[in-house]
């Protein structure tokens, strides 16, 4: 993980109207705020662009802003820096990491790759810049099936780091993918038992799920798709009630897009908010303001890692 908190005298005074203060700083800095669907609702509402990993990557690649404020997790801000080496990229909280990215250490993955020398590496964007630099193509949950389908069938593939997304992509494409055994703490904590109980309680509800969920959970899904696909499906579906098996931050947008529908977050295995990503929730509106005010924490990358990671990202954007 690469980043710096630039040494300077920081101003930590919080204004009473954060929305107005942030909008003023956006003009002053020529900044753009990119936010993931899993951020808290206030951050979603102040963002210039809200999306999933693919949409955010495309926006980061095309922005004319001089400063990119990334309200998401570390690998997302790294991707913005990879695509924009000359721009200031800020992340409100440097501790906003990713359990899935952490599950794929570069040294071990390099050895894994070397053990399969005839394979190309397709890596889910939820990985560190170092893993991207070891990959041939990056993908997201939105485009993974499309990208794998473009690879000749005789070409063996390593898929990393999420085993659940890789298993789903293999099923959808008919490919025998070699999987790295990584996973997301949010998507592996949904309780199959409690989801079945919810479906009994709400027999007309449609269950929609992200492909990072465990197979027993996906087995009960009526629709499986990326975060954006789930949002679009919820709007288009004739159903008026949904059980949502992904990080519940997306429900804010679902409720805004379809206010007459009911969205029920799929329960975790314990009586806790385990289906909320603890890393995503480290970012707050106050931290976002302070990051812009103080121009720190800044995301930085060694140039060899950045250029190595750039190529597979560019391939993804071309193939998407």
C-alpha positions in Angstrom: 0.0 0.0 0.0 1.5 3.3 -1.0 0.5 6.8 0.2 1.8 9.8 1.9 0.4 12.2 4.4 2.1 15.4 3.3 3.8 17.1 6.2 2.1 20.5 6.8 0.3 22.5 9.3 -3.2 21.1 9.1 -6.4 23.0 9.7 -8.9 20.7 11.4 -11.7 23.2 12.1 -15.0 21.8 10.7 -17.4 24.3 9.2 -21.1 24.2 10.1 -22.2 23.7 6.5 -20.0 21.0 5.1 -21.8 20.7 1.8 -21.3 24.4 1.0 -17.6 24.3 2.2 -16.8 21.2 0.1 -18.5 22.8 -3.0 -16.4 25.9 -2.5 -13.2 23.9 -2.2 -14.1 22.0 -5.4 -14.1 25.3 -7.3 -10.9 26.5 -5.6 -9.0 23.3 -6.3 -10.6 22.4 -9.7 -11.4 19.1 -8.0 -13.7 16.3 -8.7 -15.2 14.0 -6.1 -15.5 10.3 -7.1 -17.5 8.1 -4.8 -18.3 4.5 -4.6 -21.9 3.3 -4.0 -20.8 1.8 -0.7 -20.0 5.2 0.9 -22.2 6.8 3.5 -25.2 8.6 2.1 -23.9 12.2 2.6 -20.8 11.4 0.6 -22.9 9.9 -2.1 -25.0 13.0 -2.3 -22.0 15.4 -2.5 -20.1 13.4 -5.2 -19.7 14.6 -8.7 -19.7 11.0 -9.9 -21.1 8.0 -8.1 -20.5 4.5 -9.5 -19.0 1.0 -9.2 -15.3 0.1 -9.9 -15.7 0.1 -13.7 -17.5 3.4 -13.9 -15.1 5.1 -11.4 -12.1 3.9 -13.4 -13.6 5.3 -16.6 -14.3 8.6 -14.9 -10.8 8.7 -13.5 -9.3 8.1 -16.9 -11.3 10.9 -18.5 -11.5 13.7 -15.9 -10.1 17.2 -16.6 -9.9 18.0 -12.9 -6.6 18.9 -11.4 -7.4 17.2 -8.1 -9.2 13.8 -7.7 -10.8 13.2 -4.3 -11.6 9.5 -4.1 -14.3 8.6 -1.6 -13.7 4.9 -1.7 -11.0 2.5 -0.6 -7.3 2.5 -1.2 -7.1 0.4 -4.3 -9.6 2.7 -6.0 -7.6 5.8 -5.3 -4.5 4.0 -6.5 -6.2 3.2 -9.8 -7.0 6.9 -10.2 -3.3 7.7 -9.6 -2.2 5.1 -12.0 -4.3 6.7 -14.7 -3.4 10.3 -13.6 0.2 10.4 -12.5 0.4 14.3 -12.7 -2.7 14.9 -10.7 -3.2 15.2 -6.9 -5.2 12.2 -5.7 -6.6 12.4 -2.2 -8.2 9.7 -0.1 -10.1 10.9 3.0 -8.8 8.1 5.3 -5.6 6.2 4.5 -6.8 3.3 6.6 -9.7 2.7 4.1 -8.2 -0.5 2.8 -9.8 -3.7 1.4 -9.9 -7.2 2.9 -10.0 -8.7 -0.6 -6.9 -6.7 -1.7 -5.1 -7.7 1.6 -5.9 -11.4 0.9 -3.5 -11.4 -2.1 0.1 -10.5 -1.0 2.3 -9.6 -4.0 5.2 -11.9 -3.0 3.0 -15.0 -2.7 1.0 -14.1 -5.8 4.2 -13.7 -7.9 5.2 -17.3 -6.9 1.7 -18.5 -7.7 1.9 -16.9 -11.1 5.4 -18.4 -11.7 4.0 -21.8 -11.0 1.6 -21.4 -13.9 3.9 -20.0 -16.6 1.6 -20.6 -19.5 -1.4 -18.8 -18.0 -2.4 -15.2 -18.4 -3.5 -13.3 -15.3 -6.9 -11.6 -15.2 -7.2 -9.7 -11.9 -10.3 -8.2 -10.4 -9.7 -4.5 -9.9 -10.1 -5.0 -6.1 -6.4 -5.6 -5.7 -3.3 -3.5 -5.0 -1.2 -1.7 -7.6 1.5 -4.3 -7.1 -0.9 -7.1 -8.1 -2.2 -5.1 -11.0 1.4 -4.8 -12.2 1.7 -8.6 -12.1 -1.4 -9.0 -14.2 -2.2 -9.0 -17.9 -5.7 -7.7 -17.8 -7.8 -6.1 -15.1 -11.5 -6.6 -14.8 -14.5 -5.6 -12.7 -17.6 -7.5 -11.7 -19.3 -5.5 -14.5 -17.1 -6.7 -17.3 -15.4 -9.9 -16.1 -17.5 -12.3 -18.1 -17.2 -10.1 -21.2 -13.4 -9.9 -20.9 -12.9 -13.7 -20.3 -15.1 -14.4 -23.3 -12.7 -12.4 -25.4 -9.8 -14.7 -24.5 -9.1 -17.7 -26.8 -10.4 -20.9 -25.3 -7.1 -22.6 -25.6 -5.4 -19.9 -23.4 -5.4 -20.9 -19.7 -6.2 -18.2 -17.2 -5.4 -17.3 -13.6 -8.2 -15.3 -12.1 -7.4 -13.3 -8.9 -8.0 -12.4 -6.2 -11.6 -13.2 -5.5 -12.5 -16.9 -5.6 -16.2 -16.3 -5.6 -16.3 -13.9 -8.5 -13.8 -16.2 -10.3 -16.0 -19.2 -9.7 -19.1 -17.3 -11.0 -17.2 -16.1 -14.1 -16.0 -19.7 -14.8 -19.6 -20.9 -14.6 -20.9 -18.2 -16.9 -18.1 -18.6 -19.5 -17.6 -22.4 -19.3 -13.9 -21.8 -18.6 -11.8 -23.7 -16.1 -10.1 -20.8 -14.4 -7.2 -21.2 -11.9 -8.4 -19.3 -8.9 -6.5 -17.4 -6.2 -8.2 -18.1 -2.9 -9.1 -14.6 -1.8 -12.4 -13.2 -0.7 -14.3 -10.1 0.6 -15.2 -10.1 4.3 -18.5 -8.3 3.5 -19.7 -10.7 0.8 -18.7 -13.9 2.7 -20.6 -13.0 5.9 -24.2 -13.3 4.5 -26.1 -16.0 6.2 -27.8 -18.5 3.9 -30.1 -19.6 6.8 -31.2 -16.1 7.6 -31.7 -15.3 3.9 -34.0 -18.3 3.5 -35.9 -17.2 6.6 -36.3 -13.7 5.0 -37.5 -15.2 1.8 -40.2 -17.1 3.7 -41.1 -14.0 5.6 -41.3 -12.0 2.3 -42.4 -14.5 -0.3 -42.8 -11.9 -3.1 -39.4 -10.4 -2.6 -36.8 -10.8 -5.3 -33.3 -11.6 -4.0 -30.5 -9.8 -5.8 -26.9 -10.6 -5.1 -23.4 -9.6 -6.0 -21.2 -12.4 -7.6 -18.6 -11.9 -4.8 -21.1 -13.7 -2.5 -20.5 -17.3 -1.5 -22.1 -20.0 -3.7 -24.7 -21.1 -1.1 -26.0 -17.5 -1.1 -26.0 -17.1 -4.8 -28.0 -20.3 -5.1 -31.0 -18.4 -3.7 -30.6 -15.3 -5.9 -33.1 -14.3 -8.5 -30.7 -12.0 -10.1 -26.9 -11.8 -9.9 -24.9 -8.7 -11.0 -22.4 -6.0 -10.3 -23.3 -3.1 -8.0 -24.5 -1.0 -11.0 -26.3 -3.9 -12.5 -28.2 -4.5 -9.2 -29.2 -0.9 -9.1 -30.4 -0.9 -12.7 -32.3 -4.2 -12.2 -34.0 -2.9 -9.1 -35.4 0.0 -11.1 -36.5 -2.0 -14.1 -37.9 -5.0 -12.3 -41.7 -5.3 -11.8 -41.0 -6.5 -8.2 -41.7 -4.0 -5.4 -39.7 -5.7 -2.7 -36.0 -6.8 -2.8 -33.6 -8.6 -0.5 -30.2 -7.1 -1.3 -27.1 -9.2 -0.9 -24.3 -6.7 -1.2 -22.9 -3.9 0.8 -26.0 -1.9 1.9 -24.6 1.5 0.9 -26.2 0.9 -2.5 -29.6 0.9 -0.9 -29.5 4.7 -0.6 -29.4 4.9 -4.4 -32.0 2.2 -4.8 -34.4 4.1 -2.6 -33.8 7.3 -4.4 -34.3 5.7 -7.8 -37.4 3.6 -6.8 -38.9 5.3 -3.7 -42.0 3.2 -3.8 -40.1 -0.1 -3.5 -38.8 -1.8 -0.4 -35.2 -2.8 -0.1 -34.1 -5.2 2.7 -30.4 -5.7 3.4 -29.5 -9.4 3.5 -28.5 -10.4 7.0 -25.1 -11.4 8.2 -24.2 -14.5 10.2 -24.3 -12.6 13.5 -26.5 -9.9 14.9 -24.3 -7.1 13.8 -23.8 -4.7 10.9 -21.3 -7.2 9.4 -22.6 -6.6 5.9 -21.3 -3.0 6.1 -17.8 -2.6 4.8 -15.8 -1.3 7.8 -13.2 0.1 5.4 -15.6 2.0 3.2 -17.3 3.5 6.3 -14.0 5.0 7.5 -14.5 7.9 5.1 -16.8 10.6 6.4 -17.9 13.9 5.1 -15.7 15.6 7.7 -12.6 13.7 6.6 -13.4 14.4 2.9 -13.6 18.2 3.7 -10.3 18.0 5.7 -8.5 16.1 2.9 -9.5 18.8 0.4 -8.7 21.7 2.8 -5.2 20.3 3.7 -4.5 18.5 0.4 -3.6 15.4 2.3 -3.5 12.3 2.6 -2.1 12.0 -0.9 -1.8 8.8 -2.9 1.6 8.2 -4.4 3.1 5.2 -6.3 6.6 4.2 -7.4 6.8 4.9 -11.1 7.7 1.3 -12.0 4.7 0.0 -10.2 2.4 2.6 -11.7 3.5 2.0 -15.3 3.3 -1.8 -14.7 -0.2 -1.5 -13.4 -1.3 1.0 -16.2 -1.0 -1.5 -19.0 -3.6 -4.1 -17.7 -6.0 -1.3 -16.7 -5.7 0.1 -20.3 -6.4 -3.3 -21.7 -9.6 -3.5 -19.5 -10.8 -0.1 -20.7 -10.2 -1.1 -24.3 -11.9 -4.5 -23.9 -14.9 -2.9 -22.1 
